[in-house]
Amino acid sequence: MRNLVIILLGILMISCSSNDTHIEQNLYYYDQTGCTDPWNTGSNDSNAKTALELRKYFKSLEVIILDVSFEDISKEGEYSCDACTCLTGTRIIINIHERDNEKVIDVGFEKMLLTKKL
């Protein structure tokens, strides 16, 4: 019986400690332009380069980006404009600390509203 209690306590401790690494999701998005984004990248740059420049840009504003991801939101033929201000069909999604919300909004990011699927 004592061994069973020790095993159950061990399982409980492991399951509780895994919740300690949970990162709060505070997501914002920005629809990339051809070449007018403030971090000086655009449609001709790779996602890796864009992420690097984005992190540098926000570091200069004292904002730490916890995570960067990219989403293709284009539909066939929708993004055929070649001007710098035209959207590329790539959405940049960042996760930041809540204290930095206003700073990213000032740059043009918008709060990402998450919906749960039933």
BAFI-3210 file (N, C-alpha, C; in Angstrom, 3 decimals, decimal comma, padded with zeros to 6 digits):
// residues 118
n [1|2|3|4|5|6|7|8|9|10|11|12|13|14|15|16|17|18|19|20|21|22|23|24|25|26|27|28|29|30|31|32|33|34|35|36|37|38|39|40|41|42|43|44|45|46|47|48|49|50|51|52|53|54|55|56|57|58|59|60|61|62|63|64|65|66|67|68|69|70|71|72|73|74|75|76|77|78|79|80|81|82|83|84|85|86|87|88|89|90|91|92|93|94|95|96|97|98|99|100|101|102|103|104|105|106|107|108|109|110|111|112|113|114|115|116|117|118]
n.u [000,825|001,943|003,847|002,169|001,005|003,276|003,929|001,629|001,823|004,184|003,383|001,452|003,054|004,656|002,728|001,772|004,047|004,435|002,556|003,672|005,284|003,705|003,001|001,607|-000,711|-000,581|-001,459|-000,757|-001,359|-000,089|-000,482|001,636|003,344|004,379|006,826|006,835|006,939|007,817|010,158|011,741|011,608|010,159|008,080|010,040|011,786|012,868|010,940|012,478|014,419|012,729|011,612|013,915|014,646|012,328|012,368|014,705|013,881|011,700|013,084|014,522|012,491|012,094|010,560|009,950|009,752|008,091|007,430|007,334|005,381|004,234|001,576|-000,125|-002,401|-003,439|-005,496|-006,047|-004,924|-005,670|-003,740|-002,229|-001,045|001,722|002,806|004,621|003,046|001,098|-000,560|000,949|-000,134|000,799|000,580|001,859|002,401|002,685|003,729|003,593|004,611|002,047|002,330|003,384|001,460|000,318|002,495|002,948|000,554|000,681|002,525|001,111|000,123|-002,539|-004,828|-005,167|-007,977|-008,960|-010,838|-012,800|-013,281|-016,180]
n.v [-001,196|001,224|001,612|002,041|004,502|006,141|005,909|007,058|009,679|010,463|010,447|012,446|014,670|014,869|015,418|017,875|019,488|019,696|021,546|023,909|024,898|026,096|028,498|031,619|032,633|035,403|036,724|038,463|039,797|040,618|041,694|041,062|043,362|044,257|045,742|047,714|047,300|048,096|046,850|046,496|044,317|042,170|040,802|039,482|038,374|035,696|033,760|033,223|035,268|037,473|037,005|037,274|039,990|041,225|040,570|041,985|044,615|044,955|044,562|046,898|048,553|047,748|045,442|042,098|039,335|036,397|034,289|033,662|033,224|032,207|032,564|031,457|033,307|033,763|033,685|032,122|034,219|036,502|038,215|039,941|042,332|044,515|046,690|048,365|048,768|046,860|043,914|040,756|038,286|036,854|036,265|037,523|036,270|036,963|036,227|037,810|039,463|040,582|043,183|044,586|045,113|047,612|048,742|047,031|047,303|049,976|049,806|048,535|045,987|043,679|042,490|039,040|037,187|034,351|031,529|028,891|025,648|023,728]
n.w [000,000|000,788|-001,225|-003,408|-002,750|-002,842|-005,558|-006,728|-005,702|-006,962|-009,677|-009,566|-008,905|-011,197|-013,174|-012,287|-012,442|-015,184|-015,974|-015,155|-017,158|-018,991|-021,427|-021,582|-024,016|-025,902|-028,464|-031,489|-034,761|-038,043|-041,294|-043,830|-045,965|-049,333|-049,266|-047,261|-044,530|-041,166|-040,243|-042,361|-044,235|-046,725|-049,312|-050,814|-049,046|-046,906|-044,521|-042,275|-042,315|-042,101|-039,554|-037,961|-038,434|-037,541|-034,799|-034,066|-034,623|-032,801|-030,443|-030,305|-029,561|-027,060|-026,729|-026,227|-028,239|-027,871|-029,513|-033,010|-035,869|-039,128|-041,433|-044,268|-045,867|-048,278|-051,199|-054,305|-056,860|-055,483|-054,357|-056,317|-056,710|-057,187|-055,885|-053,241|-050,977|-051,121|-049,926|-049,130|-048,700|-046,642|-043,243|-040,280|-037,130|-033,741|-030,396|-027,368|-024,281|-022,102|-021,169|-023,282|-025,154|-026,161|-027,502|-029,724|-031,030|-031,756|-033,813|-035,748|-035,498|-034,797|-032,327|-031,924|-032,077|-030,486|-031,229|-029,977|-031,186|-031,290]
ca.u [000,000|002,828|004,433|001,131|000,894|004,480|003,782|000,597|002,386|005,140|002,615|000,840|004,098|005,061|001,661|001,696|005,221|004,312|001,748|004,493|005,944|002,683|003,241|000,367|-000,814|-000,982|-001,125|-001,073|-001,018|000,199|-000,475|002,857|003,255|005,458|008,113|006,676|006,913|008,809|011,394|012,458|011,583|008,920|007,720|011,211|012,605|012,405|010,320|013,553|014,992|011,690|011,540|015,121|014,542|011,199|012,868|015,624|013,078|010,970|014,061|014,834|011,343|012,048|009,522|010,500|008,832|008,230|007,301|006,923|004,967|003,727|000,414|-000,497|-003,826|-003,786|-006,370|-005,507|-005,158|-006,093|-002,637|-001,464|-000,544|003,175|003,250|005,182|002,006|000,175|-000,394|001,589|-000,847|001,439|000,232|002,880|001,761|003,662|003,295|004,356|004,141|000,881|002,755|003,821|000,328|000,171|003,626|002,768|-000,609|001,170|003,261|000,152|-000,374|-003,893|-005,024|-005,724|-009,050|-008,987|-012,154|-012,737|-014,167|-016,975]
ca.v [000,000|002,387|001,794|002,603|005,919|006,800|005,970|008,051|011,011|010,742|010,782|013,747|015,695|015,013|016,080|019,275|020,230|019,960|022,751|025,073|025,378|026,667|029,884|032,328|033,061|036,794|036,729|039,590|039,495|041,707|041,200|041,548|044,125|043,992|046,300|048,884|046,919|048,897|046,096|046,510|043,096|042,081|039,584|038,806|037,846|034,436|033,885|033,244|036,618|038,363|036,779|037,866|041,451|041,581|040,506|043,121|045,837|045,053|044,705|048,336|049,168|047,080|044,412|040,765|038,435|035,042|033,351|034,212|032,219|032,767|031,855|031,825|033,645|034,149|032,878|032,189|035,443|037,614|039,125|040,095|043,699|044,553|047,905|048,125|048,793|045,742|042,772|039,609|037,047|036,233|036,867|037,328|036,122|037,020|036,049|038,773|039,703|041,470|044,560|045,198|045,171|048,909|048,978|046,325|047,912|051,219|049,456|048,068|044,646|043,596|041,380|037,852|036,625|032,905|030,926|027,457|024,825|022,785]
ca.w [000,000|000,860|-002,558|-004,263|-002,391|-003,364|-007,019|-007,038|-005,422|-008,032|-010,878|-009,318|-008,975|-012,594|-013,932|-011,855|-012,914|-016,615|-016,129|-014,845|-018,361|-019,874|-021,831|-021,879|-025,402|-026,098|-029,884|-032,359|-036,155|-038,967|-042,668|-044,456|-047,216|-050,289|-048,822|-046,384|-043,124|-040,450|-039,985|-043,642|-045,044|-047,495|-050,028|-051,375|-047,956|-046,316|-043,205|-041,273|-042,294|-041,580|-038,107|-037,369|-038,500|-036,682|-033,421|-033,881|-034,609|-031,540|-029,358|-030,226|-028,890|-025,756|-026,753|-026,465|-028,926|-027,348|-030,618|-034,311|-036,853|-040,374|-041,952|-045,627|-045,893|-049,651|-052,039|-055,660|-057,608|-054,637|-054,080|-057,550|-056,733|-057,024|-055,188|-051,902|-049,949|-051,306|-049,037|-049,777|-048,419|-045,485|-041,950|-039,253|-035,824|-032,660|-029,017|-026,577|-022,920|-022,090|-020,909|-024,539|-026,084|-026,830|-028,405|-030,992|-031,687|-032,358|-035,033|-036,750|-035,206|-034,256|-031,393|-032,550|-031,273|-030,624|-031,056|-029,706|-032,001|-030,477]
c.u [000,873|003,448|003,423|000,977|002,088|004,389|002,758|001,089|003,382|004,444|001,990|001,855|004,529|003,992|001,534|002,861|005,135|003,463|002,547|005,147|004,964|003,002|001,905|000,386|-001,382|-000,602|-001,621|-000,668|-000,829|000,227|000,674|002,575|004,448|006,801|007,959|006,603|008,046|010,132|012,150|012,632|010,259|008,798|008,918|012,109|012,005|011,728|011,381|014,167|013,980|011,591|012,725|015,023|013,413|011,631|013,812|014,845|012,367|011,901|014,431|013,698|011,139|010,860|010,201|009,416|009,101|008,196|006,848|006,501|004,369|002,585|000,120|-002,002|-004,302|-004,755|-005,883|-005,927|-005,497|-004,993|-001,742|-000,897|000,960|003,687|003,749|004,110|001,018|000,481|000,144|000,808|-000,217|001,050|001,333|002,167|002,847|002,977|004,195|003,849|003,009|001,265|003,136|002,702|000,268|001,287|003,434|001,550|-000,187|001,915|002,318|-000,343|-001,775|-004,010|-005,693|-006,765|-009,117|-010,386|-011,975|-013,740|-014,881|-017,061]
c.v [001,266|002,676|002,417|004,100|006,688|006,950|007,034|009,471|011,411|011,159|012,166|014,865|015,943|015,758|017,541|020,078|020,516|021,197|024,012|025,665|025,982|028,136|030,505|032,804|034,479|037,127|037,976|039,214|040,767|041,092|041,878|042,314|043,784|044,524|047,538|048,532|047,635|048,175|045,823|045,148|043,070|040,776|038,828|038,185|036,557|034,712|033,962|034,637|037,608|038,234|037,416|039,391|041,968|041,595|041,675|044,427|046,009|045,143|046,171|049,115|048,588|046,125|043,087|039,905|037,021|034,003|034,098|033,052|032,940|031,896|032,366|032,067|033,994|033,158|033,099|033,475|036,661|038,656|039,261|041,499|043,702|045,794|047,551|048,028|047,635|044,618|041,572|038,317|036,266|037,002|036,498|037,312|036,108|036,787|036,938|038,795|040,736|042,935|045,321|045,365|046,486|049,178|048,277|046,847|049,202|050,974|048,969|046,652|044,738|042,367|040,225|037,272|035,136|032,395|029,437|026,738|023,847|021,450]
c.w [000,000|-000,506|-003,522|-004,014|-002,947|-004,884|-007,409|-006,779|-006,502|-009,320|-010,736|-009,442|-010,408|-013,380|-013,527|-012,395|-014,399|-016,875|-015,862|-016,085|-019,361|-020,164|-022,206|-023,333|-025,467|-027,540|-030,606|-033,775|-036,959|-040,358|-043,418|-045,745|-048,103|-049,830|-047,931|-044,897|-042,386|-040,174|-041,267|-044,306|-045,786|-048,213|-050,593|-050,312|-047,397|-044,966|-042,107|-041,171|-041,719|-040,063|-037,397|-037,322|-037,610|-035,218|-033,120|-033,747|-033,266|-030,333|-029,186|-029,557|-027,486|-025,626|-027,061|-027,099|-028,431|-028,459|-031,861|-035,192|-038,058|-040,873|-043,353|-045,646|-047,299|-050,280|-053,461|-056,368|-056,775|-054,437|-055,306|-057,710|-056,461|-056,304|-053,785|-050,824|-050,051|-050,326|-049,809|-049,624|-047,276|-044,236|-040,954|-037,906|-034,758|-031,318|-028,166|-025,137|-022,974|-021,889|-022,193|-025,557|-026,855|-027,823|-029,743|-031,751|-032,383|-033,668|-036,132|-036,547|-034,618|-033,375|-032,118|-031,609|-031,540|-030,366|-030,831|-030,591|-031,100|-031,141]
res [m|r|n|l|v|i|i|l|l|g|i|l|m|i|s|c|s|s|n|d|t|h|i|e|q|n|l|y|y|y|d|q|t|g|c|t|d|p|w|n|t|g|s|n|d|s|n|a|k|t|a|l|e|l|r|k|y|f|k|s|l|e|v|i|i|l|d|v|s|f|e|d|i|s|k|e|g|e|y|s|c|d|a|c|t|c|l|t|g|t|r|i|i|i|n|i|h|e|r|d|n|e|k|v|i|d|v|g|f|e|k|m|l|l|t|k|k|l]
***
